[in-house]
């Protein structure tokens, strides 16, 4: 896992910069001033990984901790959801704009 880079000049973007670009379709590189597209296609992969991990953790917690309550499972799922949100910038990719 690594943060995305500019497809033109390969400038590495920091975590906070990628978080700001999450809701944009296009952006301009602060180094080379060229435009690129922000692709969120790998977020589906993150969602799938999160769902599998949540199901596995829920099953294991029900098996190993017999007296776990619904609140305990809910808190566990909220913690896993926050971790998935924090990992979102690692699943974003920048691609060069297509020439028309």
N, C-alpha and C positions, 0 to 999 in steps of 0.2 A: 504494500500500500504506500502510495506517495501522492503528494499534492500535484495538481495539474501545472503544466508549464505552457508558456506562449508557444503556439505552433510555428511562429515565424523566427523569433530570436532565442527561444528556449529559456526565457526569464522564468525563474521559479516564483510562484505566487505563494504568499504566506496564508496560514489558516484563516485569519480574519478577512483577508482580501477575497478569498474564495467564498466565504460565508456571505459577503456583501454581493457577490456576483450570482448567487444561487437563483435569484428571481429575475435575472436578465437573460434574454436569448442571445444578445450580442454584447460584446465589450471591446474596449480599446486597450491595447497594451500600454502600460505606463512607461515602458522603456523604448520600444520601437515605434509606437503610435499607430500600429496596424490593427485592423479590426479582426476579430475572430468570434466564432460561435461557442456558446456555453452549452454543452451536451449533458443531459441528466439521465442518459439511458441506463447507466449502471446503478441508478437508485432503485430500480426494480430488483436488481440482484441483492442490494442491501436489505430491501424489504423481505425478500425471500429468506435470506440468512437470518434476519431478525425473527421471522415467524417460526422457523425451524428451531432456533435456539430457545425461544419462548416455550414452545411445545415441549421440548426436551427438558427444560428446567422445571416446568410445571409437573411433568410426569415424574421426574426424579424427586422433586420435593414431596409429592404425594406418596411415593414409595418409601423414601428414607425418613421423612418426618411425618409420622402417622397422624399427628394431631394438628397439622397446619390448618389455619383457617382461610376463608376466602379473602380476608383482608391481607393476610401474609402473601398469598399468591398475587393479589392485585398490586401490592407494593413491589414485589419482585418484577412483575411485568412493567411497571412504571419505570423502575430503575433501568431495565433493559431497553425500554423505549428512549429514555434520555441518552443512553449510550449510543443507540443507533442514530439519533439526531446529531450527536457530537461527531460521529464518524462520517456524516454525509459529505463533507468537502473532499474526502479521500475517494469518493466514487464519482466525482465530477471530472469531465474531460473537456479540454479546449481543442477545437478543430478550426482549421483555416476556412475562411469563407470561400464558397465555390465561385469560380469565375463565370460570368454570364456573357 
